[in-house]
């Protein structure tokens, strides 16, 4: 059960109701601080709609963070979002294999990005070698977007865990296909 209430549109000042256009528990909880919710949504919207980073690679990085942090909410939501941006079931299976240190059929750049995301989750930062490997393929702008995307979602999973965010029933179905080890 969430630590703060999920607010509905009629509980929010009219100038903040647009923050609830995405009907998710995350948005309903964050609107307890509407100006912070607007800032949070601004970064999230930039990542999803304005970043020039390949959206499939972006979503794989986000999925890696959610998987590593055992964040049911984040992982399941981004399975759905990722599929809208070209992530396949085979990509998700490969991400899980890569996490376990097994080889996959992912292209080298995707494998390097997943490795970089794992390093940022586990070690706080990407190693010089991983950064350099990814940098061979991405521009400075893309690298900045990638690192900030991974960092943002490292923050998001901590918000979700601290606020004890409830996952919406629809997303729980994803766990049947992709059960997260240690999450019931």
N, C-alpha and C positions, 0 to 999 in steps of 0.2 A: 504494500500500500504506500502510495506516495506520501512524502513528508509535508507537502504543501498542496492546497486544493487545485483541482483542474477547473479553470474558469470558463464559463460559457460567454458568448457575445453579450448577453444582457447584463452580465456582471462586470463589464469593462466599459470604460468611457468611450463614447462614439469614435473619437479620433484614433483609438487603438484597435478597433474591431477588425481592421484589415489584417492584423497580426494573427487572427484566427481563421484566415481563409484556408489554410491547411489544417484540417481537422484531426490533429494528432495530439496525444497526451503531452508530448514535449512542448508544443506551442501553447496548449492550454495551461500548463504549469508555468512556463517562462513569463507569460503575460501578467503574473503576479508583480513583476517589475517591468512595466511596459516599455520604458525607454531602453532598458538593458535588452529586452526581447527584440526590440527593433534593431539594435546594434548587432546582436547575435544573428538575426535573420539576414542582415546586410552581408555579413561575411559568408554565411551559408549560401545565400543567393549568388554572390559573386563566384564562389567555388563551383556551383552547379551550372550556372547559366552564362557566365562571362569569361571564366578562365579559358585560356587557349590550350591548356593541357588536354591531350586526348582523353575524352570522357570515359572510355573503357579503362584506360590505365588509371585514371583518377579513382574510379569506382573500385578497381582491384585494390588500390592502396587503402581506401577506406574500409573495404571488407577485411583486409588484413588486420587493420587496427581493431575492428570489432571482434574478429575471431581471436586474436591474441589476448585481448582484454576480457574475453568471455562475456561480452556485452550482448545479451539476447536482443535488446531493443535495437541497438545500432546495427548489428549484423543482419537481423531479419529485415529491417527497413531498407538497408542498402542492397540486399539481394534483389528486392523488388525494383528499387531505383536503378541498380546496376544493369538489370535485364533491359530496362528502357534505354540504356546507353550502350548496348552491345555486349555486355558480359553474358557468357553462356554457362550452362551447367558444367561443361568441361573446364571452363576457366576456374570456377569455384572449386571443383574437385582438385584441379592442379594447385590452386592456392593452398588448400589443406595439405596436399602432398608436400609442397615446398616447405610449409611450416614444420612438417615432421622430418625435414631433411632429406626427403625423397626427391628423385628427379621427376620432371614433368615435361609435357610437350609445349609449354608456354614459350613464346619467343624470348630471346635473351633480355630485351629491354623490360618486359613484364616481370621476368624473374628477378632482375636487378632492382626494380621498383619495389617488389614485394620484400626483398631482402632489406632494402633501405627502410621500409616501414617497420619491419621486425626490429631492426637495430634501433630505430627511434623509440619504439615501445619499450624494448628491453634495456637499452644502453643510454637513452636520452638523446643520442645523436647518431646520424649516419657515420659510418667509418669513412676515412679518406678514400679508401679503395672503392667502396660502393658508390660514394658520391662521384668519384672520377669516372667510374664505369657508366653511370647514368648520364653524366654530363657529356660524354662522347656523342650521345644521341639527342640531347635536349638543349635548347637555348637557355640563356640566363633567365629569361622570363618564365620559361617552362619549369626550370629548376626551382625558382622562387615559388611559383604556384604549387609545385609538388610538395616542397618542404612545408609550406604554410598549410596546405591541405592536410597533410599527415599530422602536423602539430595541432591544428584545429580539432581534428577528430580524436586525438588523444585527450584533448580537453573535454570534448563532448561526452565521451564515455565516462569520464569522471563526474560530470554533472549528472548524467543518467544514474550512475551508481549511488552518488551521494543523495540525490533526491528520491531514490528508490522508485524510479519511473516504472509504471505498469505498462506492459506491452499490450497493444490492442489485439483482440482475439484473431483477427485476420492474419496477422503476422506470425502468430504462434504456429500456423500450419507449415511455415518455412522450416521450423525445427524438426518436423517429421522427415524432411528430405535431407536436412543438414544439421543433425544434432551436434551441439557444441559440447565438447567434453567438459564435464564438471558442472553443466547447467541442466537443471531438471525442467 
